[in-house]
Amino acid sequence: MATFSSPIQDDLAVNWHPFMQMKDFETRPPIRIVSAKGLRLQGEDHWYYDTISSWWCNLLGHGHPAINEALRHQLDQFGHIMFGNFTHDPAIQLSKRLVSITPSQLTRVYYSDNGSTAIEVACKMALHYWRNKGEPQKNRLVAFDGSYHGDTIGAMSLGGVHQYNGMFGSVMFDAMSLPNPSVNESRALDELHRVLQASSHHIAAVSIEPLLMGAGGMTLTSLDFYYQVRQLTHQYNVSLISDEVATGFGRTGHLFVSTAAGVCPDYLCLSKALTNGQFPLAVTMTTDEVFSAFYDDFEAGKTFYHGHTFTANPLGCCIANATIDSLMAWDWATHVASLHDALRQGMQALVDDYDGLSNLRTVGTVAAMDVDLPGHRALFHLAQRAFDHHLVLRPLGNSVYLFLPLVTTLDECRAILGHLRDLFRGCGGWHQS
């Protein structure tokens, strides 16, 4: 094992990093970040572009002054209170703001901690809703292959990415699986129609990652596909859970995919960019129709028994308020459209120039392409070399992607693409076209 600095030795002695084979750190240790500003992460002796938005969270850059100031102000008031018997202004303000900017029928906000728990809330709420409506037989959930909804047991049960959930099949509930819509939307719709026609009396909800399916490989579906899924669930009286944890707040060029598609799901799950990635917070939004099914005398037994210790944490809520305020204070949509054009053109030039790159797909500030590179764990080693080019890459399967913060400037985008070109130029085993 190589010799590392004392902080890294301490890290490896006590920490267990996510989605990593810890033995790999024997040859290339984790990178210690000492500061971050804007798009840059500063290591001890090297800096990096935050090209995947700190796992799809960062929206407005690191060290945003208005967000930091909001946090400092809230710290002077109080840091946390339980949200059972109490409430507070940051949560009230945030909920009102979310209700005002999401599809109009979404009028209720239920807080949790992260994307996985937002999905868990939606699943439990959907199942409980139908029981409260006198239809307890509607207890099955439906999901699309290739989708990813998180790593808790319920969220994994809806996920169709075997790499993440295959080990835990024995403890997951049996969700009904539909074909991957990013491969063939018509086939997925036909199968959804068949399943609903045959079994809607047993189905509580269908879950979907609209437009952009993240961890399954950054694959795309159309807005019309999302709309058609909503129409079918309406037709067969089945609830719809929309997972916009990764896509919400402008990432795709739309504030929310649901709004762009003209869809109001029964449950909308948001997290990640909600707090600019600066605090763990998530919401599951729902309708008055759902809320009313739980509203009754206590003796009726309709209370929704679910909660988290840090539900509606005031620090997280104030950060989310500041994030939304900062996002809405500038013409982000015009900037994202320009950034998308530059990103698409730059990535297309790479695909055109290198015969190992293919299947480019882009939306908003996200771009992905398949990489055919020979060698054992080739993309893992490519990602390790990317650090030497100031890039943070986390390949998904055979794909490399960029997931840029909205505030990325055109100059920064071009610089990132230049570093990516330098990285590919240094790869052995393929050549320029």
Secondary structure, 3 states (H helix, E strand, C coil): CCCCCHHHHHHHHHCCCCCCCHHHHHCCCCCCEEEEEECEEEECCCEEECCCHHHHCCCCCECCHHHHHHHHHHHHHCCCCCCCCCCCHHHHHHHHHHHHHCCCCEEEEEEECCHHHHHHHHHHHHHHHHHHCCCCCCCEEEEECCCCCCCCHHHHHHCCCHHHHHHHHHHCCCCEEECCCCCCHHHHHHHHHHHHHHHHHHEEEEEECCCEECCCCCEECCHHHHHHHHHHHHHCCCEEEEECCCCCCCCCCCCCHHHHHCCCCCEEEECHHHHCCCCCCEEEEEEHHHHHHHCCCHHHCCCCCCCCCCCCCHHHHHHHHHHHHHHHCCCHHHHHHHHHHHHHHHHHHHHHHECCEEEEEEECCEEEEEECCCCCCHHHHHHHHHHHHCECCCCECCEEEEECCCCCCHHHHHHHHHHHHHHHHCCCCCCEC
